[in-house]
């Protein structure tokens, strides 16, 4: 589990295709001393398992299902990546709950500024549309961000990014037309599942019914 607070910008120094997908070698002198084989690390928001630690680099195996759903397959040597180690139980949850399980990719439509902040506008895809809520949480390339605006007709949403986040993540390298990894808020998916089970009578009918009115009464 992660929090969406990027700890380092690593660099891809090795990429090799194998039967499972790609082996990626990533240089991160700042974090590698905290990594061991079998540890989890978020690479651009995608949870990967460390298979080897050597020098200031660690290696991961990106399998085909990951390559299909994320941008990891399009990485090249010398590309920069956002990195975050798995959270500890005694850590502060500074962002929001991020699992490192990408729900899909989204394309950057616009990049602008409002005062000192940057405004990133992205396309709403069919996969993520039900979970996009104004002022809700979303992970973009592993960065915990808040949805600043939502425009249903244009099928786009925007996030506001402070200069510190912009300068200390790979967002500063992004261009219009680039794809990003998207992970929606897991709490929204749990609510969706509860409603589905209730509708299909998979749960005890004597329990409190989960309805739109009930959710609003609880502050959702």
N, C-alpha and C positions, 0 to 999 in steps of 0.2 A: 504494500500500500504506500501511496505517495501523497504529497500535499500540493503539488503544482508549483513549488518554489524552486526554480532552477538554481543549482549549486555551482555549476561550472559549465563553460563552453568547451567541449572536447573537439578533437579533429580526427576524422577518419584517415587512418594511415595504411589500412590494408582492406582489400575486398577480394574475395575469391568464391567462385561458384562451386557448389558441390551438389550431391544428390538431394539434399534436404532443402537447399535454398542458397543462402550466402553466408559465409563467415565474414564478420566485420571486426577489424581491429581498430580500437579507438584510443587515442592518446589523451590522457588526463592526469598530468603530474599532481594536480591538487587533490584528486579523489582516489587515485589508484591504490594508495597505501591503506585505504579503508575497505578495499574490495578483496574478496576471496572467491575461489571457485564455488559455484552454486549460489552465489549472492544474486539478488535482483537489483537491476539498475534500469531507470527509465531513460531511454534514448529517444529524444524528440517525442516524449510522452508515451513511448511504447515499452512495456515491461519486457526486459530481456534477462536471460540467465548467463552469468559469467562462466565461460568454459575454460579460460586460461588467463593468467596474469603474468606479464613478462615486462620487466623494466617499468616504464611509465605508461604502459599500454594494457588494456584488457580486451578480451575477445569474446564475441557472442555468436551464436548460431541463429540467424533469422530464418525461420522455416517458411514454407511456401504460403501457408494461410496468413501469416503476418505480412508477407510481401504483397499479397492480394489486397489487403485491407489498409495498408499504411504506405508511407512514402519511403520506407527504409530501403526498398529495392532500387530506388532511383538515386541513392547516395553514391557519390564518387569519392575517390581518394582526394584528400585535402579539404573536403566539405566540413563545415562546422556543425555541431549538433548540441542541443540542450541536454544536460545530464542532471539527474537527481538520484541520490541513493534512497533505498527504502527507508521509511520513517521508523524511528524507535518509539516504543510505547511511552517514554517519558518526554518525547518532543512536543513542542507546541504545534498545534494544527493551524499554521499561519494562512494557508490557502483554503482548499476544500478537499474532500475525500476524492482522491484520484487513484484508480486501480492500475492504470497503465494498459488498459484494454481498449484500444481504439475502436470507435463505432463507425469509422469511415473517414473519408477525406473531404476537404472543402477547399474551393478555389478562392484566392484573394481577388476581389473585384476592384477595390479602391484602397488607396493609402493616402491619408490626409493628415492635417494638423489642426488642433483647436487650442490656441494658446501654446503652452509648452508640451501638451500631450499629443500623442499620435492617435489617429482614428483609423482602425483597420476594419474594412467592410468585406464580409465573406458571403459566399453563396450558401443558401439553405438547401440541402439535399433531402431527398425523400427519407433517407435513413435517420437523419437527426431532427427533421422538422417537428415531430411530436414533443420533443424534449426542450425546444428552444423557448425560454421564457424571459421576458424583459426583466432585467436586474437579477436574473438567475446566474448560476455559476456554469462555466464551461472551461474545458482544458484545450488549449490550442498549442500543438507541438510541445505538450507537457507543461504549459504555463497556465496557472490558475488565473482566470480572468472573469470579469463580470460583463454580462450582456448589457450594453448601454442603450441600444435601440433595436427594434424589430420591425421590419417592413415586409408584411406577408405578401402583398401584391408583387413586389419586386423580387421576392424570394431571397432576401438578404438580411443579415444582421450585422451589427457593428459592436466593436469593443473599444474602450478607451484605455490607452497604455501610457503610463507615466514614463518620463525619460529614463529613470533608473532601470526599469524593466526592459525598455527598448534597447538600451545600450549594453545590458548585461545578459542578453539572450540572442538567439539567432534571428529574432524578428528584424533586427537592423539590416540583415542581409536580404530580406524578402523583397520581391518585386510583384507587380500586378501580373496575375496569371499563374503564380506559383501555387502549389498545393500544400495543404497543411493537414496534420493528423488531428482529428477531433474526437474528444471523449466527453459525452454528456454527463450530467449529474446522475450518479447511481440512484439517488433518492427518487428521482422522477421515474426511473425504470421499475423500482419496487412498487410505487403507487400504481403504475400501469398493470403490473402483474396482479396486485390485489384486486383491482377492478375486474380484470379478466376472470380471475378465479371465482369472484363473487357472481359475476354474470353467468358463468357456466356451472355454478353450484358445486365447485370443488371444495368449498369451505363450509364450516358449520353454520347453518342458517340462524342459529340462536345468538351468534356473536353480533357485535355492532356492525350494521351495514355500511360499507364504504361507498358513499355516493358523492356526487359533486357538492351537494348541500352540506354533507357531513365534513368534507375536506375544507370547505370555506369556513365552517364554524370553528375549525381547529387552526385557522390562520393560513391555510395553503392558498 
